[in-house]
Amino acid sequence: MDERTGGGTVGGRNNGGIDTRGIEESAERELRMMRDRLGDVNERFVSFVRERPGTAILVAIGAGFVIGRILRS
């Protein structure tokens, strides 16, 4: 059984007439785009922390304080 066709499909279409290959390709494309975006965000975050370690520590302390207050109530 071919995993890409899912057994019950013929030519990328299942018995309900849905183009599963097109959906799969679209999902893979979106996943690649999200990975790229997250990689860019990570790079920006790391560079910010390296450039301004004091500010990053203060932001982390403030966020921890706010989250602690929210969880306590």
MOPAC internal coordinates of N, CA, C and O (Angstrom, degrees):
PM7 1SCF
backbone

  N    0.0000 0     0.00 0     0.00 0    0    0    0
  C    1.4525 1     0.00 0     0.00 0    1    0    0
  C    1.5234 1   108.79 1     0.00 0    2    1    0
  O    1.2310 1   119.87 1   -49.05 1    3    2    1
  N    1.2893 1   117.85 1   130.95 1    3    2    1
  C    1.4517 1   123.10 1   179.90 1    5    3    2
  C    1.5180 1   109.29 1   -83.14 1    6    5    3
  O    1.2310 1   120.27 1   -53.30 1    7    6    5
  N    1.3510 1   117.09 1   126.70 1    7    6    5
  C    1.4624 1   120.48 1  -178.04 1    9    7    6
  C    1.5146 1   111.85 1   -67.64 1   10    9    7
  O    1.2310 1   119.60 1   148.66 1   11   10    9
  N    1.3275 1   118.38 1   -31.34 1   11   10    9
  C    1.4590 1   120.04 1  -177.06 1   13   11   10
  C    1.5225 1   111.96 1   -72.51 1   14   13   11
  O    1.2310 1   119.88 1   151.59 1   15   14   13
  N    1.3250 1   117.83 1   -28.41 1   15   14   13
  C    1.4594 1   118.80 1   178.89 1   17   15   14
  C    1.5116 1   111.72 1   -94.56 1   18   17   15
  O    1.2310 1   119.65 1   164.13 1   19   18   17
  N    1.3379 1   118.27 1   -15.87 1   19   18   17
  C    1.4459 1   121.11 1   174.70 1   21   19   18
  C    1.5077 1   114.62 1    74.96 1   22   21   19
  O    1.2310 1   118.71 1  -164.36 1   23   22   21
  N    1.3120 1   120.06 1    15.64 1   23   22   21
  C    1.4566 1   121.96 1   175.72 1   25   23   22
  C    1.5136 1   113.25 1    78.37 1   26   25   23
  O    1.2310 1   119.17 1   122.78 1   27   26   25
  N    1.3357 1   119.19 1   -57.22 1   27   26   25
  C    1.4623 1   122.23 1  -176.36 1   29   27   26
  C    1.5063 1   113.43 1   -89.49 1   30   29   27
  O    1.2310 1   119.90 1  -165.89 1   31   30   29
  N    1.3155 1   117.80 1    14.11 1   31   30   29
  C    1.4561 1   119.93 1  -177.88 1   33   31   30
  C    1.5172 1   110.58 1  -109.65 1   34   33   31
  O    1.2310 1   121.30 1   -24.90 1   35   34   33
  N    1.2955 1   115.11 1   155.10 1   35   34   33
  C    1.4583 1   121.12 1   176.70 1   37   35   34
  C    1.5282 1   106.66 1  -130.41 1   38   37   35
  O    1.2310 1   120.93 1   -62.72 1   39   38   37
  N    1.3383 1   115.82 1   117.28 1   39   38   37
  C    1.4643 1   119.65 1   177.15 1   41   39   38
  C    1.5138 1   113.04 1    62.49 1   42   41   39
  O    1.2310 1   119.37 1  -146.60 1   43   42   41
  N    1.3356 1   118.81 1    33.40 1   43   42   41
  C    1.4429 1   121.59 1   179.28 1   45   43   42
  C    1.5141 1   113.40 1    85.49 1   46   45   43
  O    1.2310 1   120.04 1  -176.88 1   47   46   45
  N    1.3133 1   117.53 1     3.12 1   47   46   45
  C    1.4689 1   120.06 1   178.19 1   49   47   46
  C    1.5132 1   108.85 1  -119.32 1   50   49   47
  O    1.2310 1   120.79 1   -43.10 1   51   50   49
  N    1.3221 1   116.09 1   136.90 1   51   50   49
  C    1.4561 1   118.74 1   177.04 1   53   51   50
  C    1.5197 1   109.05 1   -91.26 1   54   53   51
  O    1.2310 1   120.27 1     3.77 1   55   54   53
  N    1.2841 1   117.08 1  -176.23 1   55   54   53
  C    1.4681 1   120.72 1  -175.89 1   57   55   54
  C    1.5197 1   112.85 1   -62.39 1   58   57   55
  O    1.2310 1   119.88 1   157.81 1   59   58   57
  N    1.3451 1   117.83 1   -22.19 1   59   58   57
  C    1.4584 1   120.83 1   179.04 1   61   59   58
  C    1.5093 1   113.58 1   -85.44 1   62   61   59
  O    1.2310 1   119.70 1   176.78 1   63   62   61
  N    1.3301 1   118.17 1    -3.22 1   63   62   61
  C    1.4550 1   121.77 1   177.81 1   65   63   62
  C    1.5098 1   113.76 1    85.56 1   66   65   63
  O    1.2310 1   119.48 1  -165.91 1   67   66   65
  N    1.3271 1   118.60 1    14.09 1   67   66   65
  C    1.4526 1   121.64 1   180.00 1   69   67   66
  C    1.5210 1   109.03 1   -88.22 1   70   69   67
  O    1.2310 1   120.37 1   -46.15 1   71   70   69
  N    1.3223 1   116.90 1   133.85 1   71   70   69
  C    1.4622 1   122.17 1   179.41 1   73   71   70
  C    1.5263 1   108.81 1   -79.55 1   74   73   71
  O    1.2310 1   120.80 1   -88.80 1   75   74   73
  N    1.3319 1   116.08 1    91.20 1   75   74   73
  C    1.4578 1   120.64 1  -174.99 1   77   75   74
  C    1.5182 1   112.21 1   -71.37 1   78   77   75
  O    1.2310 1   119.55 1   148.08 1   79   78   77
  N    1.3211 1   118.46 1   -31.92 1   79   78   77
  C    1.4575 1   120.33 1   179.36 1   81   79   78
  C    1.5161 1   110.83 1   -65.16 1   82   81   79
  O    1.2310 1   120.37 1   138.59 1   83   82   81
  N    1.3059 1   116.91 1   -41.41 1   83   82   81
  C    1.4653 1   120.71 1   178.78 1   85   83   82
  C    1.5167 1   111.56 1   -63.70 1   86   85   83
  O    1.2310 1   120.63 1   140.09 1   87   86   85
  N    1.3162 1   116.40 1   -39.91 1   87   86   85
  C    1.4573 1   121.01 1   178.36 1   89   87   86
  C    1.5263 1   109.72 1   -66.54 1   90   89   87
  O    1.2310 1   120.49 1   137.54 1   91   90   89
  N    1.3221 1   116.67 1   -42.46 1   91   90   89
  C    1.4637 1   121.35 1  -179.69 1   93   91   90
  C    1.5252 1   110.66 1   -63.21 1   94   93   91
  O    1.2310 1   120.29 1   134.90 1   95   94   93
  N    1.3252 1   117.06 1   -45.10 1   95   94   93
  C    1.4613 1   120.78 1   179.91 1   97   95   94
  C    1.5243 1   110.82 1   -64.26 1   98   97   95
  O    1.2310 1   120.51 1   139.92 1   99   98   97
  N    1.3142 1   116.64 1   -40.08 1   99   98   97
  C    1.4583 1   120.72 1   178.31 1  101   99   98
  C    1.5268 1   110.85 1   -64.31 1  102  101   99
  O    1.2310 1   120.39 1   137.62 1  103  102  101
  N    1.3327 1   116.86 1   -42.38 1  103  102  101
  C    1.4623 1   120.81 1   179.36 1  105  103  102
  C    1.5243 1   110.44 1   -65.07 1  106  105  103
  O    1.2310 1   119.80 1   138.78 1  107  106  105
  N    1.3278 1   117.99 1   -41.22 1  107  106  105
  C    1.4620 1   121.09 1   178.35 1  109  107  106
  C    1.5244 1   111.07 1   -63.79 1  110  109  107
  O    1.2310 1   120.44 1   139.53 1  111  110  109
  N    1.3246 1   116.76 1   -40.47 1  111  110  109
  C    1.4647 1   121.47 1   178.99 1  113  111  110
  C    1.5321 1   110.30 1   -63.52 1  114  113  111
  O    1.2310 1   120.60 1   135.15 1  115  114  113
  N    1.3259 1   116.45 1   -44.85 1  115  114  113
  C    1.4619 1   120.66 1   178.93 1  117  115  114
  C    1.5235 1   111.00 1   -64.35 1  118  117  115
  O    1.2310 1   120.07 1   141.19 1  119  118  117
  N    1.3162 1   117.46 1   -38.81 1  119  118  117
  C    1.4625 1   121.82 1   178.81 1  121  119  118
  C    1.5281 1   110.68 1   -63.65 1  122  121  119
  O    1.2310 1   120.18 1   137.30 1  123  122  121
  N    1.3274 1   117.26 1   -42.70 1  123  122  121
  C    1.4632 1   120.58 1   176.99 1  125  123  122
  C    1.5251 1   111.06 1   -61.98 1  126  125  123
  O    1.2310 1   120.41 1   138.44 1  127  126  125
  N    1.3332 1   116.83 1   -41.56 1  127  126  125
  C    1.4594 1   120.56 1   179.52 1  129  127  126
  C    1.5287 1   110.74 1   -63.84 1  130  129  127
  O    1.2310 1   120.45 1   138.11 1  131  130  129
  N    1.3404 1   116.74 1   -41.89 1  131  130  129
  C    1.4614 1   120.15 1   179.06 1  133  131  130
  C    1.5309 1   111.19 1   -65.09 1  134  133  131
  O    1.2310 1   120.10 1   140.08 1  135  134  133
  N    1.3264 1   117.42 1   -39.92 1  135  134  133
  C    1.4676 1   120.21 1   176.98 1  137  135  134
  C    1.5234 1   110.57 1   -60.88 1  138  137  135
  O    1.2310 1   120.47 1   137.10 1  139  138  137
  N    1.3251 1   116.71 1   -42.90 1  139  138  137
  C    1.4617 1   120.31 1   178.87 1  141  139  138
  C    1.5227 1   110.93 1   -62.77 1  142  141  139
  O    1.2310 1   120.53 1   135.69 1  143  142  141
  N    1.3396 1   116.59 1   -44.31 1  143  142  141
  C    1.4674 1   120.36 1   179.40 1  145  143  142
  C    1.5194 1   111.25 1   -62.90 1  146  145  143
  O    1.2310 1   120.40 1   135.69 1  147  146  145
  N    1.3283 1   116.85 1   -44.31 1  147  146  145
  C    1.4643 1   119.93 1   179.58 1  149  147  146
  C    1.5257 1   111.11 1   -65.04 1  150  149  147
  O    1.2310 1   120.33 1   143.94 1  151  150  149
  N    1.3196 1   116.98 1   -36.06 1  151  150  149
  C    1.4566 1   120.31 1   176.01 1  153  151  150
  C    1.5177 1   111.29 1   -63.05 1  154  153  151
  O    1.2310 1   120.41 1   138.54 1  155  154  153
  N    1.3390 1   116.82 1   -41.46 1  155  154  153
  C    1.4623 1   121.02 1   178.06 1  157  155  154
  C    1.5306 1   110.93 1   -65.03 1  158  157  155
  O    1.2310 1   120.49 1   136.88 1  159  158  157
  N    1.3302 1   116.67 1   -43.12 1  159  158  157
  C    1.4647 1   120.53 1   178.73 1  161  159  158
  C    1.5234 1   110.14 1   -62.19 1  162  161  159
  O    1.2310 1   120.47 1   137.75 1  163  162  161
  N    1.3249 1   116.71 1   -42.25 1  163  162  161
  C    1.4624 1   120.55 1   179.07 1  165  163  162
  C    1.5270 1   111.24 1   -62.18 1  166  165  163
  O    1.2310 1   120.37 1   136.40 1  167  166  165
  N    1.3245 1   116.89 1   -43.60 1  167  166  165
  C    1.4639 1   120.24 1   178.55 1  169  167  166
  C    1.5224 1   111.34 1   -61.80 1  170  169  167
  O    1.2310 1   120.25 1   137.94 1  171  170  169
  N    1.3318 1   117.13 1   -42.06 1  171  170  169
  C    1.4645 1   120.76 1   179.17 1  173  171  170
  C    1.5237 1   110.84 1   -65.19 1  174  173  171
  O    1.2310 1   120.54 1   139.22 1  175  174  173
  N    1.3360 1   116.58 1   -40.78 1  175  174  173
  C    1.4571 1   121.56 1   179.91 1  177  175  174
  C    1.5240 1   110.78 1   -63.46 1  178  177  175
  O    1.2310 1   120.43 1   132.76 1  179  178  177
  N    1.3149 1   116.78 1   -47.24 1  179  178  177
  C    1.4641 1   121.02 1  -179.39 1  181  179  178
  C    1.5289 1   110.40 1   -63.40 1  182  181  179
  O    1.2310 1   119.86 1   137.59 1  183  182  181
  N    1.3092 1   117.87 1   -42.41 1  183  182  181
  C    1.4633 1   119.73 1   179.84 1  185  183  182
  C    1.5298 1   110.89 1   -66.26 1  186  185  183
  O    1.2310 1   119.85 1   143.54 1  187  186  185
  N    1.3365 1   117.88 1   -36.46 1  187  186  185
  C    1.4626 1   121.13 1   177.26 1  189  187  186
  C    1.5200 1   110.37 1   -63.12 1  190  189  187
  O    1.2310 1   120.48 1   134.83 1  191  190  189
  N    1.3408 1   116.68 1   -45.17 1  191  190  189
  C    1.4631 1   120.76 1  -179.18 1  193  191  190
  C    1.5279 1   110.30 1   -64.17 1  194  193  191
  O    1.2310 1   120.08 1   141.40 1  195  194  193
  N    1.3312 1   117.45 1   -38.60 1  195  194  193
  C    1.4690 1   120.13 1   179.38 1  197  195  194
  C    1.5181 1   112.18 1   -70.11 1  198  197  195
  O    1.2310 1   120.30 1   144.60 1  199  198  197
  N    1.3367 1   117.03 1   -35.40 1  199  198  197
  C    1.4616 1   120.63 1  -179.79 1  201  199  198
  C    1.5206 1   112.07 1   -76.87 1  202  201  199
  O    1.2310 1   120.35 1   144.01 1  203  202  201
  N    1.3386 1   116.94 1   -35.99 1  203  202  201
  C    1.4662 1   121.77 1  -175.33 1  205  203  202
  C    1.5326 1   110.87 1  -134.25 1  206  205  203
  O    1.2310 1   120.04 1  -109.42 1  207  206  205
  N    1.3129 1   117.53 1    70.58 1  207  206  205
  C    1.4699 1   119.02 1  -177.10 1  209  207  206
  C    1.5284 1   113.27 1   -63.99 1  210  209  207
  O    1.2310 1   119.85 1   143.73 1  211  210  209
  N    1.3180 1   117.88 1   -36.27 1  211  210  209
  C    1.4700 1   120.95 1   179.40 1  213  211  210
  C    1.5166 1   111.78 1   -63.51 1  214  213  211
  O    1.2310 1   120.76 1   133.92 1  215  214  213
  N    1.3106 1   116.15 1   -46.08 1  215  214  213
  C    1.4635 1   120.75 1   178.40 1  217  215  214
  C    1.5165 1   110.70 1   -62.37 1  218  217  215
  O    1.2310 1   120.59 1   138.77 1  219  218  217
  N    1.3265 1   116.47 1   -41.23 1  219  218  217
  C    1.4636 1   120.15 1   179.82 1  221  219  218
  C    1.5245 1   110.95 1   -63.00 1  222  221  219
  O    1.2310 1   120.23 1   140.27 1  223  222  221
  N    1.3365 1   117.17 1   -39.73 1  223  222  221
  C    1.4655 1   120.19 1   178.80 1  225  223  222
  C    1.5273 1   110.30 1   -66.24 1  226  225  223
  O    1.2310 1   120.32 1   137.00 1  227  226  225
  N    1.3322 1   117.00 1   -43.00 1  227  226  225
  C    1.4664 1   119.53 1   179.10 1  229  227  226
  C    1.5282 1   112.03 1   -63.53 1  230  229  227
  O    1.2310 1   120.15 1   140.43 1  231  230  229
  N    1.3134 1   117.32 1   -39.57 1  231  230  229
  C    1.4634 1   121.10 1   177.72 1  233  231  230
  C    1.5284 1   109.84 1   -64.57 1  234  233  231
  O    1.2310 1   120.13 1   138.27 1  235  234  233
  N    1.3249 1   117.36 1   -41.73 1  235  234  233
  C    1.4717 1   120.99 1   179.17 1  237  235  234
  C    1.5245 1   110.90 1   -64.29 1  238  237  235
  O    1.2310 1   120.31 1   138.45 1  239  238  237
  N    1.3287 1   117.02 1   -41.55 1  239  238  237
  C    1.4670 1   120.43 1   177.87 1  241  239  238
  C    1.5250 1   109.98 1   -63.91 1  242  241  239
  O    1.2310 1   120.33 1   135.22 1  243  242  241
  N    1.3264 1   116.98 1   -44.78 1  243  242  241
  C    1.4673 1   120.50 1   179.28 1  245  243  242
  C    1.5191 1   111.99 1   -62.63 1  246  245  243
  O    1.2310 1   120.54 1   137.83 1  247  246  245
  N    1.3188 1   116.58 1   -42.17 1  247  246  245
  C    1.4700 1   119.77 1   179.27 1  249  247  246
  C    1.5221 1   110.11 1   -65.60 1  250  249  247
  O    1.2310 1   120.15 1   139.38 1  251  250  249
  N    1.3260 1   117.32 1   -40.62 1  251  250  249
  C    1.4582 1   120.74 1   178.06 1  253  251  250
  C    1.5231 1   111.36 1   -63.06 1  254  253  251
  O    1.2310 1   120.48 1   139.96 1  255  254  253
  N    1.3317 1   116.69 1   -40.04 1  255  254  253
  C    1.4596 1   121.09 1   177.88 1  257  255  254
  C    1.5277 1   111.15 1   -62.42 1  258  257  255
  O    1.2310 1   120.62 1   132.49 1  259  258  257
  N    1.3338 1   116.41 1   -47.51 1  259  258  257
  C    1.4658 1   121.08 1  -179.11 1  261  259  258
  C    1.5376 1   110.66 1   -63.02 1  262  261  259
  O    1.2310 1   120.80 1   134.38 1  263  262  261
  N    1.3227 1   116.08 1   -45.62 1  263  262  261
  C    1.4882 1   119.35 1   179.44 1  265  263  262
  C    1.5203 1   110.29 1   -63.31 1  266  265  263
  O    1.2310 1   120.07 1   139.84 1  267  266  265
  N    1.3470 1   117.47 1   -40.16 1  267  266  265
  C    1.4648 1   120.61 1   176.84 1  269  267  266
  C    1.5054 1   112.78 1   -61.09 1  270  269  267
  O    1.2310 1   120.22 1   138.94 1  271  270  269
  N    1.3183 1   117.18 1   -41.06 1  271  270  269
  C    1.4781 1   121.27 1   179.12 1  273  271  270
  C    1.5286 1   110.55 1   -67.13 1  274  273  271
  O    1.2310 1   120.71 1   140.65 1  275  274  273
  N    1.3058 1   116.25 1   -39.35 1  275  274  273
  C    1.4680 1   119.33 1   179.94 1  277  275  274
  C    1.5240 1   110.55 1   -66.02 1  278  277  275
  O    1.2310 1   120.31 1   136.84 1  279  278  277
  N    1.3225 1   117.01 1   -43.16 1  279  278  277
  C    1.4590 1   120.89 1  -178.44 1  281  279  278
  C    1.5264 1   112.64 1   -70.70 1  282  281  279
  O    1.2310 1   120.08 1   153.02 1  283  282  281
  N    1.3202 1   117.45 1   -26.98 1  283  282  281
  C    1.4532 1   120.64 1   179.14 1  285  283  282
  C    1.5199 1   112.72 1   -73.44 1  286  285  283
  O    1.2310 1   120.47 1   148.93 1  287  286  285
  N    1.3039 1   116.71 1   -31.07 1  287  286  285
  C    1.4639 1   119.69 1  -176.64 1  289  287  286
  C    1.4960 1   114.37 1   -86.32 1  290  289  287
  O    1.2310 1   120.10 1   180.00 1  291  290  289

